[in-house]
Amino acid sequence: MQVPARVHYAALAMMELALAAQRDQPVALREITQRHGIPQPFLVQILQQLKTAGWVTSTRGSQGGYRIV
């Protein structure tokens, strides 16, 4: 069974956010893209969908990023 790239990348992003939840710091988008080689524009779309679904939150600014809810 083939898993669509969007689902695979979403799972990787959620895993990164779950691991970072223990540090209580948001994860920058560039960290996820560099670790997993996910195209940044594609990851932005995925994280927006996860945010709309209520699974992640985002914080703006230099210390910003995404957190799992």
C-alpha positions as CSV (number, residue, x, y, z in Angstrom):
1,M,0.0,0.0,0.0
2,Q,1.4,3.4,-1.0
3,V,1.1,6.2,1.5
4,P,0.7,9.6,-0.2
5,A,3.6,12.0,0.3
6,R,1.3,14.5,2.0
7,V,0.4,12.0,4.7
8,H,4.0,10.8,5.1
9,Y,5.3,14.4,5.5
10,A,2.4,15.2,7.9
11,A,3.3,12.2,10.1
12,L,7.0,13.3,10.1
13,A,6.1,16.8,11.1
14,M,3.8,15.6,13.9
15,M,6.5,13.3,15.2
16,E,8.9,16.3,15.3
17,L,6.4,18.4,17.2
18,A,5.6,15.6,19.6
19,L,9.3,15.1,20.4
20,A,9.7,18.9,20.9
21,A,6.7,19.1,23.2
22,Q,8.8,17.9,26.1
23,R,11.2,20.9,25.7
24,D,8.2,23.3,25.6
25,Q,9.6,25.1,22.6
26,P,8.1,25.7,19.2
27,V,9.7,23.9,16.3
28,A,10.8,26.2,13.4
29,L,9.7,25.2,9.9
30,R,13.3,25.1,8.7
31,E,14.3,22.5,11.3
32,I,11.7,20.1,10.0
33,T,12.6,20.8,6.3
34,Q,16.3,20.3,6.9
35,R,15.9,17.1,8.9
36,H,13.6,15.4,6.6
37,G,14.1,17.0,3.2
38,I,10.5,18.1,2.9
39,P,10.0,21.0,0.4
40,Q,9.2,24.1,2.5
41,P,6.2,25.3,0.5
42,F,4.6,21.9,0.7
43,L,5.2,21.7,4.5
44,V,3.6,25.1,5.0
45,Q,0.5,23.8,3.3
46,I,0.4,20.7,5.4
47,L,1.0,22.6,8.7
48,Q,-1.8,25.0,7.7
49,Q,-4.2,22.1,7.3
50,L,-3.1,20.6,10.6
51,K,-3.6,24.1,12.2
52,T,-7.1,24.4,10.8
53,A,-7.9,20.9,12.1
54,G,-6.8,22.0,15.6
55,W,-3.8,19.6,15.8
56,V,-1.1,22.3,15.9
57,T,-0.7,25.9,16.9
58,S,1.8,28.4,15.6
59,T,3.8,31.3,17.1
60,R,5.2,34.2,15.1
61,G,8.5,35.8,15.5
62,S,12.2,34.9,15.7
63,Q,11.5,32.4,18.5
64,G,8.3,31.2,16.8
65,G,7.3,27.9,15.2
66,Y,4.8,25.2,15.5
67,R,3.6,23.2,18.6
68,I,1.5,20.1,18.9
69,V,-1.8,20.7,20.7
